[in-house]
């Protein structure tokens, strides 16, 4: 039975991380209006959300600033334009991808920044570089998480080796990232047991970032809470790459800590999210994402299928089965 | 850990029940084209689905035959028009609601019918009438299930009393019906333990019919499989009342019995389900259904909200919180 099995109590250590701009930005190239971002910031504050991830710290040498909205880069000026000095309880996070971030130059000292948390996103085979980024961010004064992507394709022994390396680094949170939306709650439970084993050993926390390919992002997230996972990613209306993420409205409806309030989330969705869809931004559960999730594949083929406005699901299934 | 916890094996006793016409009929008043119904029948056969529920046996004294499609009534002639003598492995089911079915007259002997399974739908306080219907159907030669609706509002002691009465009846399957989409997998696990306790005592099977208000219909269904529940309801593209049901495409993707095949499901969805939506038939996860699920309320207010094309989620939330 789960730690919070009566479903009536809560655990103080649980933190909710709004990843709407960052993961959602992947489906609209980060072109959010300032009003959207400011309203989201205010909604998060009212809802009691713990962290708001504004986007990436992407390398401007690699990515053309004219082809993406500003939240791909999250400059200090752009952040302050929205949050001022952020004199609130809501902490600010950004993501830094291994191999796509000039972290030594683009991440300044925390004392000069409104950012609180650097989320280092890595594949398992990039852990040594991730550790260098973690050390850099920690030295600059930040909280740091390490988000290990595509975990549904990892060998358990490799994962254990990685968590042992990360355990000795100054990282604060190990993240389970089900990038492919391929995992079932039962598998999540076993994976969480491996993560928490190393987290307990090294005094770290564990987080989860789920995708909704099989409509299990919320189910996997609440499974994880019951397994001792503390940092929970969610996005408004599930907005995120492909099938999207765990829905913020579901998660805040579920969590029982009185500091959380789902009502501002409903208000924000009413004002902004349906409009985004009407403007043609596409995300969320659909057959092509279910298929890549089922086959434990990267969603890139399903994203291309979506972009091409294809609806020939059966043909697509044959294509990816052949590639499998 | 679950009985099928390696997720790689399967249990022979698991049965998949397609409820698309019956639960889906609630959102289009059962006006399906014959082509839709025939293609669905063929898709179910190819997919290895075990039972196909065609609709209700509704009382024509109570319901105007001019206001509903024929699957509200499921006459023997209409069934045979689609399935002939049904010389296939797919069994035929219909639902009979307590208080809305003239079962003594409208359900004929199984020897003269293509129907195999009568699903008696009841609220907990109607169990004695349900038992009368069960005895009637059993005497006529049918397999019989008892689908106890709105189970998320039941007191455990009342449920135990009901299952003890049903255990002594000739019913074959006890059904968990989360009509309000209010249950979390953990609660489902505890509820399944109560059901299976009585099922084991009396030699019955257990089934589950889930709703997707909190995007947990599939998660609750696979939780239930792991808890020993054998009869699993699903609908193509989740089509069903309000937020809809456990998606057939998710369920057949998950189940490992080689007799199941998800490909015909994808083909059917491609040909028929998106078209239904384009024609204006509305179902599926949305804020209003999440809200009634969260508050463990009947979805009727959310259905009215949907029918009125309202999108003022926050106002609706206030309305139902006040009624709560």
Boltz contact constraints between the chains, C-beta under 6 A:
constraints:
  - contact:
      token1: [A, 2]
      token2: [B, 186]
      max_distance: 6.0
  - contact:
      token1: [A, 186]
      token2: [B, 2]
      max_distance: 6.0
  - contact:
      token1: [A, 186]
      token2: [B, 5]
      max_distance: 6.0
  - contact:
      token1: [A, 214]
      token2: [B, 250]
      max_distance: 6.0
  - contact:
      token1: [A, 215]
      token2: [B, 215]
      max_distance: 6.0
  - contact:
      token1: [A, 215]
      token2: [B, 218]
      max_distance: 6.0
  - contact:
      token1: [A, 216]
      token2: [B, 219]
      max_distance: 6.0
  - contact:
      token1: [A, 218]
      token2: [B, 215]
      max_distance: 6.0
  - contact:
      token1: [A, 219]
      token2: [B, 216]
      max_distance: 6.0
  - contact:
      token1: [A, 219]
      token2: [B, 219]
      max_distance: 6.0
  - contact:
      token1: [A, 250]
      token2: [B, 214]
      max_distance: 6.0
  - contact:
      token1: [A, 253]
      token2: [B, 294]
      max_distance: 6.0
  - contact:
      token1: [A, 266]
      token2: [B, 313]
      max_distance: 6.0
  - contact:
      token1: [A, 266]
      token2: [B, 314]
      max_distance: 6.0
  - contact:
      token1: [A, 266]
      token2: [B, 317]
      max_distance: 6.0
  - contact:
      token1: [A, 267]
      token2: [B, 314]
      max_distance: 6.0
  - contact:
      token1: [A, 270]
      token2: [B, 313]
      max_distance: 6.0
  - contact:
      token1: [A, 270]
      token2: [B, 314]
      max_distance: 6.0
  - contact:
      token1: [A, 294]
      token2: [B, 253]
      max_distance: 6.0
  - contact:
      token1: [A, 313]
      token2: [B, 266]
      max_distance: 6.0
  - contact:
      token1: [A, 313]
      token2: [B, 270]
      max_distance: 6.0
  - contact:
      token1: [A, 314]
      token2: [B, 266]
      max_distance: 6.0
  - contact:
      token1: [A, 314]
      token2: [B, 267]
      max_distance: 6.0
  - contact:
      token1: [A, 314]
      token2: [B, 270]
      max_distance: 6.0
  - contact:
      token1: [A, 317]
      token2: [B, 266]
      max_distance: 6.0
